[in-house]
């Protein structure tokens, strides 16, 4: 079985992993915000400083520490994501249809967690394109709190929900992002820079394709991380047969499971069924706890899809930063 506090940090480079290890020791003694957040660093594959998104909100980790067991807090604490891959289509279907919101007309067709995308290459948060970040973060926190409020939750449920909500709300599927490619790369469109120099200007075709390819690669891997946690927590009714099969063929190893999916993706005719939806094909995550979603599915109720099946996975994009 994988160490889920480690698999949750895939996009963290060695320096950030080291900071998290040091801070976690302090966090166990004093659950302060300063022991949860890590300082922004500019890594070898970055153009300005970024820290790490907490899949489980800082306030929850701080105020609910006493409500969680030691291993539960450890798993939740270490679910982190690089801001440069938390990219979404603004006004997306997940906000409008899944959660029934009416978002304001966006200025930008895509946005990211601060400071993953910017209008200029500079330090700090100046020029960051972050539309809908607050809305999406609140929805994610509500979903986590719904599961945290379940007294019969498994020790991995909170961490899993943080990862599931991050994939759903903060990482649009590549097919959905591609639908705004023309508007993002139009000659008169605003200049958009990625934190990753290998991606460069997202407002140019090559940069856009590299960004969406990178987000897609990480998104599919994070789905496997979530599936692994769900299975370990006994939430098998929330995991697709394809994810179960991938993890089985990979002997529980996330990277081996991902490569199995890549091999299946290369075949035109395969019994392995891929998700072809143009949008996030999951249900809202803040109505039931993970345990209740799984129980409802096991009794023949609606599936309460928390995790969609895998999508086809091509070769990794050029200059992949992880």
C-alpha positions in Angstrom: 0.0 0.0 0.0 1.4 3.4 -0.9 2.3 6.0 1.7 -0.6 8.5 1.0 1.1 11.4 2.8 3.9 11.0 0.2 1.8 10.4 -2.9 -0.1 13.5 -2.1 3.0 15.6 -2.6 3.9 14.5 -6.2 4.3 18.1 -7.6 6.4 19.2 -4.7 10.2 19.4 -5.5 12.8 18.3 -2.9 13.0 21.8 -1.3 9.3 22.0 -0.8 9.1 18.5 0.5 11.8 19.3 3.0 9.9 22.4 4.2 6.8 20.4 4.6 8.6 17.8 6.7 10.1 20.4 9.0 6.8 22.3 9.3 4.8 19.2 9.9 6.8 18.4 13.0 6.0 21.9 14.3 2.4 21.5 13.3 2.0 18.5 15.5 3.1 20.6 18.4 1.3 23.8 17.5 -1.3 23.8 14.7 -0.6 27.4 13.6 -1.0 28.7 10.0 2.8 29.4 9.9 3.4 25.7 10.4 0.9 24.8 7.7 1.9 27.1 4.9 5.4 27.0 3.4 7.4 29.9 2.0 7.4 30.6 -1.7 10.4 29.3 -3.5 11.6 29.7 -7.0 12.7 26.3 -8.2 14.9 25.3 -11.2 11.8 24.9 -13.4 10.0 28.1 -12.3 10.2 31.8 -13.2 8.9 33.2 -9.9 8.2 32.0 -6.4 5.4 29.7 -5.5 4.7 27.7 -2.4 2.1 24.9 -2.2 -1.7 24.7 -2.4 -3.2 23.0 0.6 -5.9 20.6 -0.7 -7.3 20.8 2.8 -7.7 24.5 3.6 -5.2 26.0 6.1 -8.0 27.1 8.4 -9.4 23.6 8.6 -6.0 22.1 9.3 -5.5 24.7 12.0 -8.9 24.8 13.7 -9.9 21.1 13.3 -6.6 19.6 14.4 -8.0 18.5 17.7 -10.9 16.7 15.8 -8.5 14.5 13.8 -6.4 11.6 14.8 -2.7 11.7 14.3 -2.6 9.6 11.1 -5.7 11.4 9.8 -4.1 14.8 10.3 -0.9 13.6 8.7 -2.6 12.4 5.5 -4.7 15.6 5.2 -1.7 17.9 5.9 0.4 16.4 3.0 -2.2 16.7 0.2 -0.5 19.5 -1.7 -0.5 20.8 -5.3 1.8 23.1 -7.3 -0.1 26.2 -8.1 1.2 26.1 -11.7 -1.0 23.1 -12.5 -4.2 24.2 -10.8 -5.8 25.7 -13.9 -9.4 25.9 -14.8 -11.8 27.2 -17.5 -13.6 30.2 -16.0 -17.4 29.9 -16.0 -17.1 26.1 -16.3 -19.8 23.6 -16.2 -18.8 22.4 -12.8 -19.8 25.8 -11.3 -22.9 26.4 -13.4 -24.4 22.9 -13.5 -22.9 20.8 -10.8 -23.0 23.5 -8.0 -25.8 25.6 -9.5 -23.8 28.9 -9.4 -24.1 31.9 -11.7 -20.5 33.2 -12.0 -19.8 36.7 -13.2 -18.6 37.0 -16.8 -14.9 36.4 -16.7 -12.2 38.7 -18.1 -10.0 35.7 -18.8 -11.0 32.4 -20.4 -8.7 30.5 -18.0 -7.4 31.2 -14.6 -5.2 29.5 -12.0 -4.3 29.3 -8.3 -2.2 32.3 -7.3 0.4 32.7 -8.8 0.4 29.9 -11.5 -0.6 32.2 -14.4 0.3 35.9 -14.8 -0.1 38.7 -17.3 3.6 39.6 -16.6 6.8 37.9 -15.6 7.4 39.3 -12.1 7.7 38.1 -8.5 5.0 38.0 -5.9 1.3 38.0 -6.9 1.3 41.0 -9.2 -0.4 40.2 -12.5 -1.8 36.8 -11.2 -4.9 35.6 -13.1 -7.0 34.1 -10.3 -10.7 34.6 -11.3 -13.1 32.3 -9.3 -10.3 31.2 -7.0 -12.3 32.2 -3.9 -15.5 30.6 -5.0 -13.8 27.3 -5.9 -11.8 27.3 -2.6 -15.0 27.8 -0.6 -16.7 24.9 -2.4 -13.7 22.7 -1.7 -13.7 23.6 2.0 -17.4 22.9 2.3 -16.9 19.5 0.8 -14.0 18.7 3.2 -16.0 19.9 6.2 -19.0 17.7 5.2 -16.8 14.6 5.4 -14.9 15.9 8.5 -18.3 16.2 10.3 -19.0 12.5 9.8 -18.1 10.8 13.2 -17.7 7.4 11.4 -15.3 8.7 8.7 -12.1 6.7 7.9 -8.8 8.3 8.7 -8.1 8.8 4.9 -11.5 10.3 4.1 -10.6 14.0 4.8 -7.4 13.7 2.7 -9.2 12.0 -0.1 -11.9 14.6 -0.2 -9.4 17.4 -0.3 -7.7 15.7 -3.3 -11.0 14.9 -5.0 -12.3 18.4 -4.7 -9.0 19.8 -6.0 -9.2 17.7 -9.1 -12.8 18.6 -9.7 -12.7 22.3 -9.0 -9.1 23.4 -9.6 -8.1 21.3 -12.6 -10.4 21.5 -15.7 -10.2 18.5 -18.0 -8.0 19.0 -21.0 -11.0 18.7 -23.3 -12.7 21.5 -21.6 -9.6 23.8 -21.6 -9.2 23.1 -25.3 -12.6 24.6 -26.1 -11.2 28.1 -25.2 -7.9 27.6 -27.0 -8.8 30.0 -29.9 -9.8 32.8 -27.5 -6.8 32.4 -25.3 -4.3 32.4 -28.3 -6.1 35.0 -30.5 -3.8 37.8 -31.7 -5.6 40.4 -29.6 -5.9 38.2 -26.5 -4.2 39.3 -23.2 -0.7 37.9 -22.8 -0.6 35.0 -20.3 2.6 33.6 -18.8 3.0 30.3 -17.0 5.2 30.0 -14.0 7.0 27.2 -15.9 9.6 28.6 -18.4 9.3 25.4 -20.4 5.7 26.3 -21.1 6.3 29.9 -21.7 3.5 32.1 -23.0 0.1 30.3 -22.7 -1.4 32.9 -25.0 0.6 31.3 -27.9 -0.5 28.0 -29.4 2.6 25.9 -28.3 2.5 27.3 -24.8 -1.2 26.6 -24.5 -0.8 23.0 -25.6 2.1 22.5 -23.3 0.1 23.9 -20.3 -3.0 21.9 -20.9 -0.9 18.8 -21.6 0.9 19.2 -18.3 -2.3 19.9 -16.4 -3.8 16.7 -18.0 -0.9 14.5 -17.0 -0.9 15.7 -13.4 -4.7 15.5 -13.2 -4.8 11.9 -14.3 -2.1 11.0 -11.8 -3.9 12.8 -9.0 -7.1 10.8 -9.8 -5.1 7.7 -9.2 -3.9 9.0 -5.9 -7.5 9.7 -4.9 -8.6 6.3 -6.1 -5.8 4.7 -4.0 -7.0 6.5 -0.9 -10.6 5.7 -1.5 -9.8 2.0 -1.9 -7.7 2.0 1.2 -10.5 3.7 3.1 -13.0 1.0 1.9 -14.8 3.3 -0.4 -14.7 0.9 -3.4 -18.1 1.9 -4.7 -16.7 5.3 -5.5 -13.9 4.0 -7.6 -14.3 3.1 -11.3 -13.4 -0.4 -12.5 -10.8 1.2 -14.7 -9.0 2.8 -11.8 -9.2 -0.4 -9.8 -7.7 -2.3 -12.7 -4.9 0.2 -13.2 -3.9 0.1 -9.6 -4.1 -3.7 -9.6 -1.8 -3.9 -12.6 0.6 -1.5 -11.1 0.6 -3.4 -7.8 -0.6 -0.3 -6.0 2.2 1.9 -7.4 0.8 5.2 -8.7 3.4 5.7 -11.4 3.1 2.1 -12.6 -0.7 2.4 -12.7 -0.4 5.6 -14.7 1.9 4.0 -17.3 -0.5 1.1 -17.6 -3.2 3.6 -18.6 -0.8 5.2 -21.0 -0.1 1.9 -22.7 -3.9 1.3 -23.0 -4.3 4.8 -24.4 -2.0 4.1 -27.3 -4.2 1.3 -28.5 -7.1 2.2 -30.8 -9.0 -0.9 -29.9 -9.0 -1.8 -26.2 -11.4 -3.1 -23.7 -10.2 -0.4 -21.3 -13.0 2.2 -21.4 -11.9 5.8 -21.2 -13.9 8.9 -20.1 -14.7 11.1 -23.1 -16.7 13.8 -21.5 -15.8 17.4 -22.4 -16.2 18.5 -18.8 -15.8 17.2 -15.2 -18.1 14.2 -15.0 -18.5 14.2 -11.2 -21.2 15.2 -8.8 -21.1 17.9 -6.2 -19.1 16.9 -3.2 -20.6 18.9 -0.4 -24.0 17.1 0.1 -22.8 13.9 1.7 -19.7 12.7 3.4 -17.6 10.2 1.5 -18.8 7.4 3.8 -22.4 8.2 3.1 -21.8 8.6 -0.7 -20.2 5.1 -0.7 -22.9 3.6 1.4 -25.6 5.0 -0.8 -23.9 3.6 -3.9 -23.5 0.2 -2.3 -27.3 0.0 -1.6 -28.2 0.7 -5.2 -28.7 4.4 -4.9 -27.3 7.0 -7.2 -23.6 6.6 -7.7 -22.7 10.0 -6.2 -19.7 10.1 -8.5 -16.8 11.6 -6.6 -14.2 10.5 -9.1 -14.6 10.1 -12.9 -12.9 7.3 -14.9 -9.5 7.8 -16.5 -9.1 9.8 -19.7 -6.7 8.8 -22.5 -3.2 9.6 -21.7 -0.7 10.5 -24.5 3.0 10.8 -24.1 4.1 13.4 -21.6 4.3 16.9 -23.0 7.7 18.3 -23.9 9.6 20.0 -21.0 7.3 18.4 -18.4 8.3 20.1 -15.1 8.0 17.2 -12.7 
